[in-house]
Amino acid sequence: MECAMPRFEEVVSGIKILHSPFGGLWSGIVLIPGTENVLIDSGANAEVVDDCLVPALRGEGLEPADIHWLLCTHCHGDHIGGHFRLREITSARIAAYRGSLDKLRDPLKYSKLIRSRFPEFSPPPPPVLRGVEPDLVLDEGDRVANRLRLVYTPGHDDDTVCWYDETTKSLISGDSLQGNGTVLQGIGFYQNLPAYRASLGRLGDMDIANLIAGHPYLPVGATAIGREDVRAYLNECSRLVDLYDKLIAEIRYSGEHEPASIARELIQRVNGQQPAFLFLALYTVTEHLKTGNPCATSFK
């Protein structure tokens, strides 16, 4: 596992992120130190925990035993792949959103399921992905460590949540905000377009001073510091959803109706990189084909 000089970087006061390796990209593991030390997400696998996370914690003067809470933003493998290993080496309490329970208990089953819709365009599931039993089940608005509030933000998946830090008014958004996707996706990835739009609207109504995402998303990046930058980040995510609607309509009008061909053309038109596997883009495109274009959402 390549993880040269692993270290947490402070994004805003009291919130730090580790860029853990994930298939030519990075997946963020957030550390919120305090009276109760909290980790949000755990990277892709046990090797990430042993080779990257544990050394990074030690760089902060912490041992695995010093972690009190382990949370997650959703149950995709690159965000909860290290949960089982952390259960082995820490006494941290694992808290999870109620809608994540089955996936967290058997993430490999879900990883296979999400690939089964577009099997010819999907990679094999991770070879090792082991589940855990959560210690605490959470619902919308519940709080952890007396500062982190769960905000349910479906769209990317049906169990996607953000964590709102009431101390700094910062949002740890995981994959809830997709922008134009990462360099590995081609475009943004969501499985439920109406829910994604609603989540964008809901976040736009919140008082968010800073935003910390789970990956570097195009073109918005992985962070937005300050309310003005947060608004710009949310507006760009919304603009891209509406742009996808417009471009997909144009592609269909030109005579193309096959989803995979539409996805490839859309990726090209938004200057994305054609991914090795098209299944993420296919989820997004089929949602737009099914749902159409309601009024755009923007945040002043």
C-alpha positions as CSV (number, residue, x, y, z in Angstrom):
1,M,0.0,0.0,0.0
2,E,1.6,3.3,-1.1
3,C,1.2,5.9,1.6
4,A,4.3,7.9,1.8
5,M,4.5,10.2,4.8
6,P,0.8,9.8,5.8
7,R,-0.4,12.7,7.8
8,F,-3.6,14.6,8.7
9,E,-4.0,18.1,7.3
10,E,-6.0,20.7,9.2
11,V,-8.8,22.0,6.9
12,V,-10.5,24.3,9.4
13,S,-9.7,24.7,13.1
14,G,-10.1,21.4,14.8
15,I,-11.0,19.3,11.7
16,K,-8.3,17.4,9.9
17,I,-8.3,15.1,6.9
18,L,-6.2,12.2,5.7
19,H,-6.0,11.6,2.0
20,S,-6.0,7.8,1.9
21,P,-5.1,6.0,-1.3
22,F,-7.9,4.7,-3.5
23,G,-7.3,3.5,-7.0
24,G,-5.4,6.4,-8.4
25,L,-7.5,8.9,-6.3
26,W,-7.8,9.6,-2.6
27,S,-10.6,9.1,-0.2
28,G,-10.8,11.3,2.8
29,I,-10.7,10.1,6.4
30,V,-11.7,13.0,8.7
31,L,-10.4,13.3,12.3
32,I,-12.1,15.6,14.8
33,P,-10.0,15.5,17.9
34,G,-11.4,16.6,21.3
35,T,-12.7,15.2,24.5
36,E,-14.1,12.5,22.3
37,N,-11.9,11.8,19.3
38,V,-14.0,11.0,16.2
39,L,-13.1,9.4,12.8
40,I,-15.5,9.9,9.9
41,D,-15.0,7.2,7.3
42,S,-12.2,4.6,7.3
43,G,-10.7,4.2,3.8
44,A,-10.8,1.3,1.4
45,N,-9.4,-1.6,3.4
46,A,-7.4,-2.9,6.3
47,E,-4.1,-2.1,4.6
48,V,-5.1,1.6,4.4
49,V,-5.8,1.5,8.2
50,D,-2.5,-0.2,9.0
51,D,-0.2,1.6,6.6
52,C,-1.8,5.0,6.4
53,L,-4.3,5.8,9.1
54,V,-2.5,4.4,12.1
55,P,0.8,6.2,11.3
56,A,-1.2,9.4,10.6
57,L,-2.9,9.1,14.0
58,R,0.5,8.6,15.7
59,G,1.6,11.8,14.0
60,E,-1.2,13.5,15.9
61,G,0.0,12.0,19.1
62,L,-2.9,9.5,19.1
63,E,-3.1,5.7,19.2
64,P,-6.0,3.7,17.7
65,A,-7.1,3.1,21.3
66,D,-7.7,6.9,21.6
67,I,-10.5,6.9,19.1
68,H,-13.9,7.1,20.8
69,W,-16.3,7.2,17.8
70,L,-16.2,5.8,14.2
71,L,-18.8,7.3,11.9
72,C,-19.4,7.0,8.1
73,T,-20.9,9.1,5.4
74,H,-22.3,6.1,3.5
75,C,-21.5,2.4,2.9
76,H,-19.5,2.4,-0.3
77,G,-16.3,0.4,0.1
78,D,-13.8,3.3,-0.2
79,H,-15.5,4.9,2.8
80,I,-16.1,1.9,5.1
81,G,-13.6,-0.7,3.9
82,G,-11.5,-0.1,7.0
83,H,-14.3,-0.4,9.6
84,F,-13.7,-4.0,10.3
85,R,-10.0,-3.5,10.9
86,L,-10.7,-0.5,13.2
87,R,-13.1,-2.7,15.1
88,E,-10.2,-5.1,15.7
89,I,-7.7,-2.6,16.9
90,T,-9.8,0.1,18.7
91,S,-12.6,0.2,21.3
92,A,-14.3,2.9,19.3
93,R,-18.1,2.9,19.2
94,I,-19.4,2.6,15.7
95,A,-22.4,4.8,15.0
96,A,-24.3,4.6,11.8
97,Y,-27.5,6.0,10.1
98,R,-30.4,3.6,10.4
99,G,-30.6,3.3,6.6
100,S,-27.0,2.1,6.5
101,L,-27.4,-0.9,8.9
102,D,-27.8,-3.7,6.4
103,K,-25.1,-2.4,4.1
104,L,-22.6,-1.9,7.0
105,R,-23.3,-5.4,8.2
106,D,-22.6,-6.9,4.7
107,P,-20.9,-4.3,2.5
108,L,-19.7,-7.0,0.0
109,K,-23.2,-8.0,-0.7
110,Y,-24.1,-4.4,-1.4
111,S,-21.0,-3.9,-3.5
112,K,-22.1,-6.8,-5.7
113,L,-25.7,-5.6,-5.8
114,I,-24.7,-2.1,-7.0
115,R,-22.7,-3.6,-9.9
116,S,-25.5,-6.0,-10.9
117,R,-27.6,-3.4,-12.6
118,F,-25.0,-2.8,-15.3
119,P,-22.8,-6.0,-15.1
120,E,-21.0,-5.6,-18.5
121,F,-19.9,-2.0,-17.5
122,S,-18.9,-2.8,-13.9
123,P,-15.6,-3.8,-12.3
124,P,-15.4,-6.8,-10.0
125,P,-16.3,-6.0,-6.3
126,P,-13.4,-5.6,-3.9
127,P,-11.8,-8.9,-3.0
128,V,-12.1,-8.2,0.8
129,L,-14.9,-6.2,2.3
130,R,-16.0,-7.2,5.7
131,G,-19.0,-5.9,7.7
132,V,-19.4,-4.7,11.3
133,E,-22.3,-4.4,13.7
134,P,-22.9,-0.8,14.8
135,D,-23.0,0.0,18.5
136,L,-25.4,3.0,18.0
137,V,-28.2,3.5,15.5
138,L,-28.8,7.1,14.4
139,D,-31.6,9.0,12.8
140,E,-31.9,12.4,11.2
141,G,-30.8,15.2,13.6
142,D,-29.1,12.8,16.1
143,R,-25.8,14.1,17.5
144,V,-22.5,12.4,18.3
145,A,-19.7,13.7,20.6
146,N,-21.8,16.7,21.6
147,R,-21.1,18.5,18.3
148,L,-21.7,16.4,15.2
149,R,-25.3,16.3,13.8
150,L,-26.4,13.8,11.2
151,V,-28.0,15.4,8.1
152,Y,-29.7,12.9,5.7
153,T,-28.7,13.7,2.1
154,P,-29.8,10.9,-0.2
155,G,-29.2,10.9,-4.0
156,H,-25.7,9.6,-4.5
157,D,-27.1,6.6,-2.6
158,D,-30.1,6.0,-0.3
159,D,-28.0,6.0,2.9
160,T,-25.8,9.0,2.1
161,V,-25.4,11.5,5.0
162,C,-23.4,14.5,5.9
163,W,-22.1,15.4,9.4
164,Y,-22.6,19.0,10.5
165,D,-20.1,20.2,13.0
166,E,-22.0,22.6,15.2
167,T,-18.8,24.0,16.7
168,T,-17.4,25.3,13.4
169,K,-20.5,25.2,11.3
170,S,-18.6,22.9,8.9
171,L,-20.2,20.2,6.8
172,I,-18.4,16.9,6.2
173,S,-20.2,15.9,3.1
174,G,-18.6,12.6,2.0
175,D,-20.0,11.9,-1.5
176,S,-23.3,13.7,-1.0
177,L,-22.1,16.5,-3.4
178,Q,-20.9,15.2,-6.7
179,G,-19.9,18.2,-8.8
180,N,-18.8,16.8,-12.2
181,G,-17.5,13.7,-10.5
182,T,-13.9,12.7,-9.9
183,V,-11.3,11.9,-12.6
184,L,-12.3,8.2,-12.3
185,Q,-16.0,8.7,-12.8
186,G,-16.4,10.7,-16.0
187,I,-19.4,12.6,-14.5
188,G,-21.2,13.0,-11.2
189,F,-22.7,9.8,-9.8
190,Y,-26.2,9.7,-8.2
191,Q,-28.7,6.9,-8.1
192,N,-31.8,9.0,-7.4
193,L,-32.0,12.4,-9.2
194,P,-35.0,13.9,-7.4
195,A,-33.5,13.0,-4.0
196,Y,-30.1,14.5,-5.1
197,R,-31.9,17.7,-6.1
198,A,-33.8,17.8,-2.8
199,S,-30.5,17.3,-0.9
200,L,-28.9,20.2,-2.7
201,G,-31.8,22.4,-1.8
202,R,-31.8,21.3,1.8
203,L,-28.1,22.0,2.2
204,G,-28.6,25.4,0.5
205,D,-30.9,26.4,3.3
206,M,-28.4,25.5,6.0
207,D,-25.9,27.9,7.6
208,I,-22.7,26.2,6.4
209,A,-19.4,28.1,6.9
210,N,-17.1,25.4,5.5
211,L,-17.5,22.2,3.4
212,I,-15.2,19.2,3.4
213,A,-15.9,16.5,0.7
214,G,-14.8,12.9,0.5
215,H,-12.8,13.2,-2.7
216,P,-11.5,16.0,-5.0
217,Y,-14.5,16.6,-7.2
218,L,-14.3,18.4,-10.6
219,P,-14.3,21.4,-10.9
220,V,-15.2,22.3,-7.3
221,G,-12.4,20.5,-5.4
222,A,-12.6,18.9,-2.0
223,T,-13.2,21.9,0.2
224,A,-15.0,25.2,0.3
225,I,-13.9,27.6,3.1
226,G,-16.2,30.4,3.9
227,R,-19.9,30.9,3.3
228,E,-19.4,32.5,-0.1
229,D,-17.3,29.6,-1.4
230,V,-19.8,27.1,0.0
231,R,-22.6,28.8,-1.9
232,A,-20.5,28.7,-5.1
233,Y,-19.8,25.0,-4.5
234,L,-23.5,24.2,-4.1
235,N,-24.5,26.3,-7.1
236,E,-21.9,24.6,-9.3
237,C,-23.3,21.2,-8.3
238,S,-26.8,22.3,-9.1
239,R,-25.7,23.9,-12.4
240,L,-24.1,20.7,-13.5
241,V,-27.3,18.7,-12.8
242,D,-29.2,21.1,-15.0
243,L,-26.4,21.0,-17.7
244,Y,-26.6,17.2,-17.8
245,D,-30.4,17.5,-18.5
246,K,-29.8,19.9,-21.3
247,L,-26.9,18.0,-22.9
248,I,-28.7,14.6,-22.6
249,A,-31.8,16.1,-24.3
250,E,-29.5,17.4,-27.1
251,I,-27.8,14.0,-27.5
252,R,-31.2,12.3,-27.7
253,Y,-32.5,14.8,-30.2
254,S,-29.5,14.0,-32.4
255,G,-30.8,10.4,-32.6
256,E,-28.8,8.6,-29.9
257,H,-31.0,6.7,-27.5
258,E,-28.7,3.9,-26.1
259,P,-27.7,4.8,-22.5
260,A,-24.1,3.8,-22.7
261,S,-23.6,5.8,-25.9
262,I,-25.3,8.8,-24.3
263,A,-23.1,8.5,-21.2
264,R,-19.9,8.5,-23.3
265,E,-21.1,11.5,-25.3
266,L,-22.1,13.3,-22.1
267,I,-18.7,12.7,-20.6
268,Q,-17.0,14.1,-23.7
269,R,-19.2,17.2,-23.8
270,V,-18.4,18.1,-20.1
271,N,-14.7,17.5,-20.7
272,G,-14.6,14.5,-18.5
273,Q,-12.2,11.6,-18.7
274,Q,-13.7,8.4,-20.1
275,P,-13.7,5.9,-17.1
276,A,-12.4,2.4,-17.3
277,F,-15.9,1.2,-16.2
278,L,-19.0,3.1,-17.2
279,F,-21.5,1.9,-14.5
280,L,-21.4,5.0,-12.3
281,A,-22.1,7.3,-15.3
282,L,-24.9,4.9,-16.4
283,Y,-26.7,5.3,-13.1
284,T,-26.7,9.1,-13.5
285,V,-27.7,9.1,-17.2
286,T,-30.6,6.6,-16.7
287,E,-31.9,8.8,-13.8
288,H,-31.9,11.8,-16.2
289,L,-33.6,9.8,-18.9
290,K,-36.2,8.8,-16.4
291,T,-36.8,12.0,-14.6
292,G,-36.3,15.0,-16.8
293,N,-35.6,18.6,-15.9
294,P,-37.6,20.4,-13.2
295,C,-36.8,24.0,-12.3
296,A,-33.1,24.6,-11.5
297,T,-32.0,25.2,-7.9
298,S,-29.6,28.0,-7.0
299,F,-28.4,29.5,-3.7
300,K,-28.0,33.2,-3.2
